[in-house]
Protein backbone atom coordinates (compact mmCIF):
# COMPACT_ATOMS: atom_id res chain seq x y z
CA UNK A 1 0.00 0.00 0.00
CA UNK A 2 1.40 3.40 -1.00
CA UNK A 3 2.02 6.03 1.66
CA UNK A 4 -0.55 8.79 1.77
CA UNK A 5 0.81 12.18 0.75
CA UNK A 6 -0.64 15.23 2.39
CA UNK A 7 -0.08 18.04 4.84
CA UNK A 8 2.98 17.52 7.00
CA UNK A 9 2.25 18.10 10.66
CA UNK A 10 5.41 19.31 12.32
CA UNK A 11 4.76 17.82 15.76
CA UNK A 12 3.87 14.39 14.42
CA UNK A 13 6.81 14.34 12.04
CA UNK A 14 9.21 15.49 14.75
CA UNK A 15 8.02 12.88 17.21
CA UNK A 16 7.58 9.93 14.84
CA UNK A 17 10.38 10.36 12.30
CA UNK A 18 12.81 13.14 13.11
CA UNK A 19 13.63 12.45 16.77
CA UNK A 20 14.12 8.69 16.25
CA UNK A 21 16.41 9.44 13.29
CA UNK A 22 18.39 11.95 15.38
CA UNK A 23 18.88 9.40 18.14
CA UNK A 24 19.79 6.64 15.70
CA UNK A 25 22.39 8.92 14.10
CA UNK A 26 23.77 9.68 17.59
CA UNK A 27 23.25 13.40 17.12
CA UNK A 28 22.45 15.66 20.08
CA UNK A 29 19.01 14.69 21.40
CA UNK A 30 17.94 18.34 21.56
CA UNK A 31 18.61 18.93 17.84
CA UNK A 32 15.64 20.69 16.25
CA UNK A 33 14.42 20.38 12.69
CA UNK A 34 14.67 24.17 12.28
CA UNK A 35 18.41 23.98 12.95
CA UNK A 36 18.80 21.82 9.84
CA UNK A 37 17.07 24.57 7.86
CA UNK A 38 19.70 27.04 9.04
CA UNK A 39 22.50 24.59 8.27
CA UNK A 40 21.22 24.22 4.72
CA UNK A 41 20.90 27.99 4.27
CA UNK A 42 24.42 28.61 5.52
CA UNK A 43 25.78 25.87 3.26
CA UNK A 44 24.08 27.42 0.23
CA UNK A 45 25.36 30.88 1.05
CA UNK A 46 28.89 29.55 1.60
CA UNK A 47 28.79 28.02 -1.87
CA UNK A 48 29.63 30.55 -4.59
CA UNK A 49 26.54 31.99 -6.22
CA UNK A 50 23.95 29.96 -4.34
CA UNK A 51 22.22 32.67 -2.34
CA UNK A 52 19.29 32.53 -4.78
CA UNK A 53 18.97 28.77 -4.28
CA UNK A 54 18.83 29.21 -0.52
CA UNK A 55 16.27 31.98 -0.90
CA UNK A 56 14.01 29.82 -3.06
CA UNK A 57 14.35 26.76 -0.84
CA UNK A 58 13.48 28.68 2.29
CA UNK A 59 10.53 30.52 0.84
CA UNK A 60 11.74 33.90 2.06
CA UNK A 61 9.84 36.88 0.70
CA UNK A 62 12.99 38.25 -0.92
CA UNK A 63 16.68 37.60 -1.29
CA UNK A 64 17.23 40.52 1.08
CA UNK A 65 15.51 38.61 3.87
CA UNK A 66 17.77 35.61 3.27
CA UNK A 67 20.89 37.76 3.13
CA UNK A 68 20.03 39.77 6.24
CA UNK A 69 19.23 36.60 8.18
CA UNK A 70 22.57 34.90 7.55
CA UNK A 71 25.12 37.53 6.45
CA UNK A 72 26.54 37.95 9.95
CA UNK A 73 27.94 34.41 9.66
CA UNK A 74 30.22 35.46 6.78
CA UNK A 75 32.27 38.53 7.73
CA UNK A 76 34.97 37.49 5.25
CA UNK A 77 32.50 38.02 2.39
CA UNK A 78 32.59 41.78 2.99
CA UNK A 79 36.37 41.71 2.57
CA UNK A 80 36.09 39.64 -0.64
CA UNK A 81 33.52 42.03 -2.09
CA UNK A 82 35.63 45.08 -1.17
CA UNK A 83 38.73 43.57 -2.83
CA UNK A 84 36.82 42.73 -5.99
CA UNK A 85 35.32 46.23 -6.20
CA UNK A 86 38.69 47.91 -5.71
CA UNK A 87 39.76 46.68 -9.14
CA UNK A 88 37.28 49.10 -10.71
CA UNK A 89 38.95 52.03 -8.97
CA UNK A 90 42.28 51.40 -10.73
CA UNK A 91 42.95 52.97 -14.13
CA UNK A 92 43.26 50.49 -16.98
CA UNK A 93 46.73 50.00 -18.47
CA UNK A 94 47.48 52.23 -21.44
CA UNK A 95 44.90 54.94 -20.70
Beta strands, then each sheet from edge to edge (+ up, - down):
end
